[in-house]
Amino acid sequence: MPWSDPVTLWLLALVGMLASAIGTGWAIGHARRRGLLDAPGERRSHIVTTPRGGGIGIALVSLLACLGLAMHDPLRWGCSAAGLLLVAVVGWRDDHRPLSAWIRLLAHVLAGLLLALPWAMHGAPWMAFAACLLVPVLVNVWNFMDGIDGIATSQALLAALGLGALLDAGASVLAVAVAAACAGFLPFNLPRASIFLGDVGSGSLGYLLAVLVLAAAETLPVTAWPLLLLPATAFLVDAGLTLGRRVLRGERWWQPHVQHLYQQMARRFGHPRVTAAYAGWTGLAIGLMLSAMHASPRWMLVAACAFVALSAVTWGCLQGRGTGRSEGFDA
């Protein structure tokens, strides 16, 4: 593919970063004109009314990357683009006027089916099943975990780069586009947010990471697949265990809350430090993933399970220690 040479990838990265930044700047003005503002509250981690919907630039840059790839593989990347468009449009609509959770979930499931279609048509049922499962899971996890400054975007940037190291020349273009778009958005969201991703941004990032995980899985043996989830471990563990605890307590788990570990820790240490800590943990996960790719199948599984278990134990040890005074940062 002509886009896969290093010089072209760097150029695409710069263009994607700039386009994302321009889109974010436009979104700030649009949100203020339309009154798309998130006010502080007891179920939110920010203390200043802040515009939302800034992830529109990330969604558009990534959509253009998918459409460019579709010129070489229309079915696969066309379906990927269609799924991304569906998730982004529903998220953008929800940022303007809240939709039912069931409508959003239905859209996420349909997006997963669109992503699964090429593999189903080419006789790869396990890949198709993985697409149907990964899309709604990662879309909603990224939505749940988008609660403090920079955390959802920085995690997606790192995961895209880590997975990009395992991709073929074509799919690596999308990984570069996602990482560059995230880099273009982050200056507007750290160290103090001037705009939030919104559902259009967090949902798109979750979907795009599902696409990248599947693209990497396609080139690797099944025994290596568990390693591909390591870049998302910090989010999957925090979201999964927090959700499970709320269900066991009989709480209304679908409602907004501030019980995630990252939210508790942000009250005490501030948003930038917690975002940096999560980034460091994900950096370790990516290093382990890339190193374990050269191990035997047994050690691949052991490495993946051990890191997930360590993450869960760390989550349990830190829960309850993050309460304290807020340092006045926004989400």
N, C-alpha and C positions, 0 to 999 in steps of 0.2 A: 504494500500500500504506500503511495507516495507521501502520505502524511507522517509516516513512521520514522523518518530520519531525524536525528537529534535537533538539528537547526530548525526544522519545521515545527517540531514539538515545542521548542522554546518560544518560537514566534506565536504559535497557537496559545500557549500559556499566557503570554503577555497580553494578547488580544482578549482572551477570555477574562483575565483579571480586570482589565480596563472596562470591558463591556459590563461585567458584574458590578463594578463600582458605579458606573454611570446609571445602571438600572436601579441600584440601591438609592442613589441620590434622587432619582426621579420618584421612587417609592416614598421617600420622606415627604416630599411636597404633596404627592397624591394623598397620602394618609392624613396629613394635616388639613387639606382641603375637604376631604370626605369625612373627617371626624373618626378615622380608624385609629383609635387611641386605647391603649391598655392602662386602666387606672390602677393604682395600688390597692391592695386589699389583704385580708387575713389569709387568703389562699394563694397569694402571689409573693414572689421574692423580691420585687422591685419597690421603690419608694417614690418614684417620680412618674407621672403620666407620660407614656412613651408611645410613639407611632408603631404600628405593626405592618407586616406585609413586605418587609425588606428582602425576603428571599426570592422575590420575583425575578431578580437578575440572575440568581443561581439557576433557577428553573429554565429561563430562556437560553442561557449559554449552554447548558447541558442538552436542552432540546435541539439546538442547532448542531451540536456535536453528533447526536444520534441521527439526525437527518442527513448529515454529511456522510456518516458511515452507511446509511441506508442506500446511498448511491452504488455501493459495492455489494451489499447484501440486503436487498429490499425487504425480504420477509422477516429476517431476524431483527434488524435494527428498526425497520418500520413498526413492528409490533412493540419494540422497546420504546420508541418515540410516542406511540399511541398511548401506552400505559402511563408514561410520564406526563403526557398532556392531560390525561384524565385526572390523575392525582393532583396535578398543579391547579387545574381549573376548579376542582372541588375545594381545594385548600384556599384558593383566591376568593372563591364565593363565600366560604366560611369566614374568612377574615373580614369580609364586608357585612355579612349578615349570617349569624350562626345557623348552621344546619343541624339536623338531627344526627346523633351519633350513629344511628343505624344506616342513614343515607351515606355518611362518610365511609363506614365500614363496607357497605355494598360496593362503593366505588373502588375501594382498595382491593377487594376480592376480584372485581372485574379486571382491574389493572394487573393483578397476578395471573389471571387467566389469559390476558393478552400476551403477557411476557412468556407464559408457558406454551403458547400455541405453536411456535416453530419447532420446539423439541417434541411436542406431541405428534406433530405431523411427520417428523423424521424418526419416529420410533424410539424415543428416549424418555420413557415414562417416568423414571426417577428424577431426571432433570425437570420435567414438567411439574411433577409433584412438589419438588423443592421450590420452584418459582411460585406456585400457588400458596405455599406456606410462608416463604420468606417475605414476600411483598407486604401483606397485612401486618406481619409481626414487626418488621423493621420500620415501616411507615409509622406505626403507632408508638413503637419504642422511642423513635426520634422525636415524636410529638410530646410524649410524656417527659422526656429528659431535656427538652428545650425550656429551661426555667431560670437560668442565670446567664450572665454575660459570657458570650463566646463559646460556651461548652459544646453545644450541638454542632456548630460550624467547625470548630477545631477538631473535634472527634471525627467528623466526616472527612475533613482534609487529610488527617493522618491515615485513616482507614483507606482512602482512595489511593494515597501514595503507596501504602504497604501492599495493597492488592494489585496495584499497577505493576509492581515489580514481578508479578507472576503471570501477567497477561501477554497475549500475543500482540503483534504490532497493531492490529486494528483496534482491539478493545482498549489498548493502552491510551489511545487518543481520548476516549471518554474519561478514563481515570485522570488524565492530565487536565481535561476540561473541568471536571468536578473540583479537583484540588485548586485550580486557578480561580474558579468562580468563588470558592470559599475564601481564598486569600483576598479577593477583591471586596468581599463583604465584611471581613473581620475588622478592618479599621473603623467601621461604623458601629461595631458591637463590643469593642474592647478599647480601653479598660472601663469605660462607662458607655452604656448603650445609648445611641441616638435613634435607633430603630431596632425592632425585633424581627426575627425571621418570619414569624407568622406561620400559619398552617401551610401556606403555599411553599414556604422554604423548608420547614422541618419535614413535611410529607414528601417533598421532592427528594430531599437528601436520603431519607429512608429507602425510597424506591430505587434511587440510583445505586445505593450500596448493595441492594439485592441484585441488581443487574451485574455489578462488578463481581460479587461473590460467585454468581452463576457462571460468568465468563471465565473466571479462574478455575472453577470446578470442572468445566468442560475440558480443560487441558491437563487435568491431574487425575491420578488414580483415586478411586472411591475412598481408600484408606486415608488420603490426605484431606478429605473434605472437612472433618472436624476442625482442622487447623485454620480454615478460612474464616471461621467465626471469631477467632481470637481478637482481631482488631475491634470488634464490637462487644467484647466481653464486659468491659466496665459498664456500658449502658445496659446490656442484657441482664446482668446480675442485679444492678441497682433497680431497674424497672421490674424485673421478674420477682425478686424477693420482696420488694415493697408491695407490689400488687398482691402477691400471695398472702402476706401478712394482713393486708386490709380485708381480703376475702375471709380469712380465718377469724378475724375480729367481727365479722358481720357488718362492716362499714360499706357505704355506697362507693365501691371502688372506682366507678366510672366518673365520679365527680372530681373537680380540681382539688389539690391538696398540696401540702408542703412537707410530706413525710419521706420523700426520697433522701438518701444519704447526702447527695450533693447539695440539696436545699438546706439540710440541717447544718452541714459543715460551713456553708456560705454565710449563715447567720453569725458564726463565730469568727471566721477567718477572712470573710470577704470573697466576692465573686472571682477576681483574677487569680487568687491563690488556689482556689478549689479547681478552677478550670485548668490551671497549670499542673496541679496534682493529677487530675484525670488524664491529662495529655501525657504526663510521664508514665503513668500506668499503661496506657495504650501503646506508648513507645516500646515498653518492655514486651508487651504482647506481640507486637509486630516483629520485634527482634527474635522472639521465640518461634513465631510462625515461620519466618524465613530460614532460621537455623534448623528447625525440625523437619523441613522439607527434604533434607538429605538423610534422615534417619530411617530405620526400618519401619514397616507398617505398625508394629506393636508399639514402638516408642513414639510414633506420631500420635496415636490415641492416648498413650500415657501422658505425653506432654500437654495435649489439649485438656484432658480431664484434670490434671494436676493444677493447671493455671486457673481453670474455672473454679475448682475447689478452693484454691488460695484466695481468689477474688471473693468468693462467698464468705469465707472465714473472716477476711478483712472487713467486709461489709458488716458482719455480725458484731465484730469487736468495736467498730467505730460508731455503730448506731447508738444514739443517745448522748454521744459526746460532742455533738455539733451544736447543741443549744447554747445560747449565750447572746450577747448583745450584737446587733447588726452593725456593720461598719459603713452602712449607707451607700452601698453600690446597687445598681439596678440590674435587672435581668435582661 
